[in-house]
Amino acid sequence: MDAANVQLNDIALFVEVARRKSFSLAARALDMPTSTLSRRISELEKAVGMRLLNRNTRRLDLTDAGQVYFERCQSLVDEARFAHEQLVSISSQPQGKLIVSMPDSLALLLLSDSLQEFTDLYPELECELDLSLRAADPHAAPFDVMLRLGEPSTPNNGMEVRELISLTRHLYASDEYVARHGEPATPADLRAHECLRGYANETASTWLLTRDGTQERIVVEGRVTANNMGLLSDFVSLGMGIAPLPVYAATQGRISRDHSLRRVLPEWSAAPMPLYAVFPSRIMPAKTRAFMDFIVPRLEAANGQAAEQD
């Protein structure tokens, strides 16, 4: 085998290994034995006449030649894959495994009643929901789409980030809480109330409220914090305090469905919360497109309830 006979598939395999710096992670993503992958890379090195990877028991690094080869080849491999998958996705039906990463609160509040409908629509799809909040890294842990609340961290090169919707938020409390503690009449009154926050830091404790173009920043306090929107909704429903919640969380929570919440300071709104989708590339296969077409209207419908309350 010489350089003239280098197989394009072997170049693509090398790019996958170089991206992950791990034979085992690359083999898992490629669905092939690690031993086969290692052998193919060795054959590629023989064909080009130089070592591309430094291997030892603890880590795998690119050689200088491997780094140059990787930088030149990765865009070629990506373009070839893009061209292929674009053609395939035009005519293909949603099928295979769909891996969706999203916060568990969002999944419980939006998918618990509708995922059956989605799987009925696409019987050839297998859905895997990852409810962790891991960073977006398709090379270490593959995914088809990530949904993230708030500003996303800077993605790796090649990933696509789209803002899907800006979730309207209001301040909510239960009737029980208001009966025991009274209702704030002005934003400044919140300082005397139990305010439920996602974190105990300065950012989460400074609430930006807006009314007819007027803004007020209020530093609040409270004894309970939880970085889970569904749990915060439950705590509000149980009378534990006041919290800024997206409308879907206040109306479709596990407990709030049976315990109606009321808006406090109804003329004021909390800062909206953006919801982003992160894709591993600009390519959107049929299965991913089907999920986005299914979930986005439901997000808009849930958020649209805000207009009815304004």
N, C-alpha and C positions, 0 to 999 in steps of 0.2 A: 504493500500500500504506500503510495507517495502523495505529495501535496496535491497533485492534479486529480487524485481520486478521493479527496476528502469528501465524506458524506455530509450533506447539509444537516441531516438529522443529528449527526454527532456534534456539529457546531452548536445546534440548539440545545443539546444536552449539556455541553460545556457552559453555555450562558446560564442555564438554570443552576448548575453547581456553583458557578462564580457568584451569582447573585446571593445565594443562600450561605455560601461558604460552608457547606455541609453536604456530604454525599447522602446522608440518611434523610435530611429534609427534602432535598431535591428528588430523591427516589420516591418518597412518599407523594410529593406533588405530581410526579410523572407516572405514578402507579407502575413502578417497575422494580425489580430486585436491586438492592444496593450493589451487589456483586456484579451484576450486568452493567450497571451504570459506570462503575469503576473501570471495568474492562474496556468499555467503549471510549472512555476518556483516555485511557492508556494507549489505545489504538490511534486516537486522534493525535496524541503527543508524538507517537512514532511517525505518523504521516507528515506532520509539520516539521519534525526533526528537532524539537526542543521541548523542554519541560515547561508546562503551563501552570502547574499547581505544586506547591510544597505541602506534602502530607506528613503529619505525625499523629501520634495517638491522641493529642489534646486539641489540635486545631488544624485548619486548612487555610492556606493563604495563596494568593496569586503571586507568581513570579513576575519579574519586570516584563518579560515577554508575554506572560499570561494577562497582565493588566492591559497592555497595548492591544492584544488580541480581543479581549473582552470589550474594551471601549469601541473597537471598530465593528465588532460582530453583533452586539446587543441590539442596536437600532435596526440592523438588517433583519435579525430574527423577529423583532417586534413588528416590523412592517410586514414581513411575510405572514406572520400569525394574524395580524390585523386584516390583511387582504383575504386570507382564507376564512376566518371566522365571520367577516362581514358578508361574504358570499353565502356561507352556510346559514347564517342567522336570518337571511332574507326569506328563505323558504322553509326553514326548520320549524317544527312544533316544539313548544316548551317540553323538555324532557330531561332526565338525568337528575343529579343531586343539586339542589339550590341551597347554598349556605348563606343565611342571613344573620348578621350580628346586630343586635339592638339592645337597648336597656331593658331590663326585665319589667320595669314599670310600664314602659310603652307596649311591650308585648302582651302583658296581662290585661291592660286596659283596652287595647285595640284589636288584638288577635284572638283572644280567648273565645269570642263569639263568632269570629268570621273566618278563621283558618280552615274550618271544615268546608266552607263554601269555596275557598280558593283551591283546596286539594280536589274537590269534586269537579271543578272546572278543568283541571289539568291532571288527569289520572296518571300520566306518565312522569310526573314530577315527584321527587322525594325531597321533603323539606327538612333541613337541619337548622334549628334556631340556636344561635350562640348568644346567651344572655349576659355574657361578661362585658366589661368595659375596657377590654384590651386595646392597645394602640393599633392603628391601621398599619398592618404590615403583611401584604399578601404573600411575601416570600417566606416568612416564618410560619404563618398560619393562613392558608387560603380562605378566601371568602368571595362571594358574588356581589354583596352589597352590605355596607354598614350604615345604620342610622344612628346619628349622634345628636343629642341635645346640646345647645350652646355652641360656641365657636370651636371648630375642630382644630386639633393640632396640625402643624404643617405636614402634609402628606409626603411620602416618598415620591421621587420622580416617576412619572408615568401614570400615577393615580389621578382619577377624576373626582372633583368635589363639586357638588351642586347643592345650593340651598333650596329645599323643597317648599318650606312654608315658614312664616313667622307666627309662632303660637301666641295668641292673645292671652294675657294673664290678668286676673283680678285678685283682690284680697278676699279670702273666704274665712268664715267661722261657722260653728254649729250654733243652733238655737240654745243648746245647753250651755255653751261657753258664754254667749251673750247674756243669758239669764243670770249667770253666776258672777261675771266680771264686768258687765256693761259693754256698751258699744262705743268705739272711738268716734268722735265727732270731727276731728281734724287729723291730718297726718302726724302732727306732733304728739297726739294722744297715744300713738302706738308705742311710745317709749315706756308707757306704764303697763303694757300688755305682754303676755307670753307670745312671742313671735317665733314660729317654727321656721328653721332655716336648713339649707342643704349642708352647710359647713359652718364651723365656728370662727371663720376668719373675717377679716375686715370687709372683703368684697361681698360675701354672702350676707353680712350684717348691715350693709348699707343699701337700703331700698330706694330705688328711683321711682317716684310716683308722678303721673302726668294727668292734668285736667285742662282741657281746652287750650292746649299749648303751653300751659304753665307747669313747671317741674319743681318738685321738692325732693331733696335727699334726706332721708331719715335714718339715723343709726339706731337699730333695734337690738333687743336682747331677748333671750329665752333660755330655758334649761334643757331643751331638746333640739338636737340636730340630727338629720338623716339624709344621706346623699342618694335618696331614692324617691322619685316623685309619687309613686303609688303608696309608699309608706307614709309620706307626708300627708297625702290625701286622707288616708285612714286615720292618722292622728288628729287631723282637723275634724273629721266626722265624729271622733270619740270625745270631742270637747277639750282637747289638750292645748289649743291655742289658735292663733291666726297665721295664715300662710298665703303667699302669692302662688296661685295654681293656674295652670292652663285650664281652659274650660273643660276639655275632655276629662282631665283628672278630677275636676270638681263634680262632674255629672255622671261619669262612668266608672268611678272607683269601686273597689270591692265592697266597701262599707257605705260609701256615699249614695249608692243606688237605693239603699233602704233608709238612709238618714240624710235628708235634704240639707244642703249647706246654704248659707245666705251670704250675699256679698256685704262686706263692710266697707265703709267709705265708697259707696257705689258710684260717686261721681269721679273717682280716681281710678286709674289703671296702673298696674305694675309694668315694668319694662318687658316688652315682648321677648320671647325666647326662640331663637332660630333653630330649626331642625334641618340637619344636613344629611345628605346621602354621599357616601364615599364608595367609589367603584375602583377595582384594581387596575382598570385601564379605561380608555375612552370607548372601547368596544363594549357594546351591551348585547349579550346573547339573548335569544328569544326567551329563555327562562327568567332572566333578570328583568327584561322589559315587561313580561307578563306580571311579575310581582309588583313592579312599580306602577303599572297601569291599574292594578287592583288596590294598592294601599294608598296612593296619593289622594284619590277622591274621598276615601274614608277619613283621611287626615283633614282634608278641607271641610268635610261635613261636620266633623267634631269641632273644629275650630270655628266654623260658621255659626255655632250656637252662641258665640260671643256677641255677634251683632244683635241677636235677639235680646240679649241682656243689657245692651248699651242704651 
